[in-house]
Amino acid sequence: MNLTTNYLGLQLQHPIMAGASPLSNRLHSIRELAAAGASAIVLASLFEEQIHDEQVDRLKRENRLAELDAPEQFFAGSEPYAFGPDEYLEHIYRAKLAVDIPVIASLNARQPSSWADFARNVQNAGADAIELNLYFLPSDAEVSAAEIEQRMLGIVASVREHSSLPLAVKLSPFFSSLPHFVARLHRTGAQAVVLFNRFYQPDISARFQEVSPHLELSDSSELLLRLRWLALLSGRTPMQLSASGGVHTPEDVLKALLAGADTVQVVSALLRHGPGHLRGLLDGLADYMAERHLRSIDELRGKLNLARAQNPEAYERANYVHSLLFWDR
């Protein structure tokens, strides 16, 4: 049985990866993830603000803070973060020494600016690829969707300019035409898209009349949104597809692959159950393939994507109407 998977030009033993999470902040956890069978590890993100903080500090020392576009008070220092930029590079280097599977750096960005030359440092530190995390929450009514998309493409182009590493872009699902934007990402130099960023939603405390930031781990229900877009994009774009969000069981892995995912990233399940949970996911995938006498993961991947439908939009519309009309059956 052949589970090997090519992702971002990297030869993986199988398609199940450890996605970006706090587990990757510690070398012993990285070793545990590799020992449990992760085919690759995405490190937790380094935020653009952290890199910019370092630039601000340097300019302060050189008395050139006035040259910055943003006000000083925007930057609060890097104390809350697990790593500063230099420590992150050292962590990449040590992670590569600790395990013999690909280590993918993650950069979380919001502006195309001078921070992007950090991508070159990530490459020099030994990362096998970059996952560029683009998370935007539009709040300005004067900024159009086209402007936001162009800003995202500018970030990708800037990172592409400064690094020759394979590049995946992690997106939110909130696009008017996701297939169109994915095509533009490909033309800008990205090789894969990760679907999707989780949409973090703070609650409100009525008692104290204040916002209550809170992060809930995902469950399998969140996979449904990923399945739809995996199935729509698979076979219709040259970009590789990685599913992220809602993968908790072997069945979740299988669903993502059938919809067309090249790889599947696991995060919340590992935070909840520990790195050893990976072994159960991998065993479940292998058992399924053995029961059906499948010799290669390629016999499974994309089997239920919409590239097989003559009119994918009509197919989706028919499913939508059917779900509403026959919800009680």
HUBELBEL-V79035 format. One line per field, one symbol per residue. ss: DSSP state (~ for helix, > for strand, _ for the rest). Layout:
ss: ???
//
This chain:
ss: _>__>>>__>>>___>>>___~~~~_~~~~~~~~~~___>>>___>>~~~~~~~~~~~~~~___~~~____~~~__________~~~~~~~~~~~~~~___>>>>>>>>____~~~~~~~~~~~~___>>>>>>__________~~~~~~~~~~~~~~~~~~___>>>>>>______~~~~~~~~~~~___>>>>_______>>>____>>>_______~~~~~~~~~~~~~~______>>>>>_____~~~~~~~~~~___>>>>_~~~~~~___~~~~~~~~~~~~~~~____>~~~______~~~___~~~~~~~~~~~~~~____
//
